[in-house]
Amino acid sequence: MIQHNKIGNTQTPLLFADIGNTRVHIYNGQEVIHLSHKEAIAEYADKKLHYITVKHQLKSRLLSLKNWTDISEQIYLNGAYSTMGIDRRALCLSYKDGVFISAGSAITVDVVENGNYKGGFLLLGIRAYLNAYASISPALKSELNIDIKLSTLPQTTKDGISYGIIASIKSVIKNMLIEQHQSDKKIYISGGDGEFLSSFFENAHFDETLIFRGMRNALKEQTC
């Protein structure tokens, strides 16, 4: 099920930013805006904004922005390991219970129960899978068939690659849920490929505001 949620209804919504390695994702209370680092700083430098970032090379520049506040230290996820990415932590804070998938350059899969982090794993992102096939042979260089059906065996190279990628991702996640006795858990999906991947899972909920919901929840916990 695809859902695009608002996470706040105040008259002057607080701006949140998730600063990745290549893009900045800003939530203004109505929509998520995707910008380059340069564009985001130019357009929002004078706006009050709370952010998290995995772009360590940009930290000194971000600290010079007086209206921007790094809230990384407030993104606390009980049970998380020390090197867990701040964006994954924020995603896992969006709801107290569920399986949380971020489908971007890498695909991360994490499980949370009653607000406690239970563990997770990483898979290659779809683009990385495609690049891996291309590195084997020029004959395997292909784009993904976004209309691929897992109910029918492929009869072309493009479909065979697409089937192999999606079926393997789905299988690993499904097997984890079954083996961990969590097949009834709701699956929350975000990321650039999240809407596409969500169509292959029952009980899946795509929402591009999940990380921002987690950031807001973390701030609320700090004020309680």
N, C-alpha and C positions, 0 to 999 in steps of 0.2 A: 504494500500500500504506500503510495507516494503522498507526502504531506509537506507543505511549506508553512511552517508555523511562525507566528510572532511570539517573542518571548517577553514582551513587556508592552504596556499600553499607557505609559506616562506621556504627558504632553511634550516633554523634551527628553526623548529617550537617550540613554547613555550609549555612546558609540563603543563598540568592541571591535578589536582587530586581531586576526590570526595571521601572523607574518611568517610565511613559509620561505623556502629557499629561492623560489622564483616569482611568487606572487604574494600580494597582500589581499586578504579577504576581510572586508569591513561590513559589519552589521549595524544598520541604523534604526532598527526597530520595525522596519517595513520590508527590507530586502537585503540580500547579501551582494555586495559590490566587489568585483574582482579587478584589481589594478596591479600594475608593476610597482616595484618599490619606489621608483622615482615619481610616478604619478600619484601614489598614495601620500607621500610626504608633501608634494606640491599642493595637493588639493585639501589636505586635512591637517596641516601643521598647526593651524591656529584653532583647531577644534579640540575640545576635551575628549580624550579617548583612552580606554584601557586596553592593553594589548598583552599578548604572549608571543614569543618568537623562537624559532629554531635557527634563524639566520644569525649566527654568532658574529659574523664579519660586519654586520650592520649595527651592532649594539651601541658602539660609541656614538654613531649618528643618531640613533633613537634616543639616547640619554640626553642629547642636546635639545630635544623637543620638549619644551617646558610644559606643554599642555597634554603630553602623552605620558601615561603611567604604566610601567611594567608591573603586572600583577602575578608574575610567575611564582613568587614565593608564597602566594596565597592559594595556589592550585594544589591543594593537598588531597591525595587519594589514599585512603587507608589500605596498607598492604602493598603499595606500588614499590617496585625496586628502584634503586637510586639512579640508574641510567635510563629509565623509561622516559620517552619523549614528552615534553610538556603538552603538546597537542593531543597526544593519546590520553594523558591524564584528564585534560579538560573534557574530552569526548566522553570518557567513562564517568564523569561527574554529572552528565546531563540527566541521567535517571539512576535510581537506586538499585535497579536490578535489570539485567539483560546481557545480551551479547552485542558488543560494539565493534563495528567494522568501519574502517576508513579506507576507501578505495582510491588511492592516488598513485604516486610514483612507486610506492610499495603498498601492499594490502596488509593492514594490521587487524588482528582479530583478538579481542579481549573480553573476558567474562567478569561481571560484577554481581555479587550477591549481597543484598541488604547493605549496600554502600561499601562493601569490602572487595578489594581487587583479588581475584582468585588466580589470575595468570592469563597468558595469551601467547600468540605467535605471529610471525611475519611471513608473508608470501611475496613473490614478485608481483609488481603491478602489471596490468595488461600490456602496456607499452614495453616494459622490460621483457615480458614473455615473447612478444613479437620480435624484438631486437635479438633475443637469444636464438630464435629460429633462423633469422637472417644471417647470423654469424656462422651457422652450420653450413649453409649453402645459399648462393644467390637464388636458386630455384625455390627456396623457402621464404623469400622475402615477400611479405603479404600484409595487407591491412585486415582488420577484424571484420567479419561479417556480423553486424549487429543484429541481424535477423535470424541468426542461427537457432535451430531447434534441436534440443538434446534428445528428442524422442525419435529422431531419424538419423541413421548412420550417414556420414558425409560421403560425397562422391566426387569432390574436387579438392585440390590442395588448399585453397583458401578456406573452405568449409572444414577440412580436416584439421587445420591449424586452429581455427576458431573453436571448434568442438573440443579439441584437446585442452585448450586454455581454460575455457569456461567449465568444462566437466571436471577438470582437475581441481580448480578452485572450489567449486561447489562440493565435490566429494570430500576434500580435506576438512572443510568446515562442518559438513553434515556428519562425518564420522566422529569428529571431536564432540559434537553435541550429543550423539548417541552414546559414545563411550563414557562421557562424563555425566550421563543421565540428566542432560539439560535440554532435551529435544523440545520441551514445552516453553523454553525461554523466548521472549520476544527478541527479534534481531533489529538493531538500530544501525542504519547505514548512512554514511556521509562520504564526501569526496567526489572528485571529478567523474569517476566511473561508477559512483555509488548508485545513481538512479538506474543505470543499465543493469548492474549486478543484482539489484533488489528484485528484478523481475524473475530471477531464477530461484528465489527462496519463498516458501510459504511463511507467513507470520513475519514478513519483513516490512520495515517502516523506513523509508528514505526521507531524510530531513537535513537540508544543508545548514540549518541553524544549530545543530546539536552541540558543536564546540562552544558556541556563544552561550547557549543555555547552561553548559557546564561552567563557564566562566562566571556567569551571573550567580549560579548556585554557590560557587566557591566564595564569592563576595558576601552573599547573604549569610553563609556559615560564620564568616569572620565577624559579622556585626551582631550575631545572636548572643 
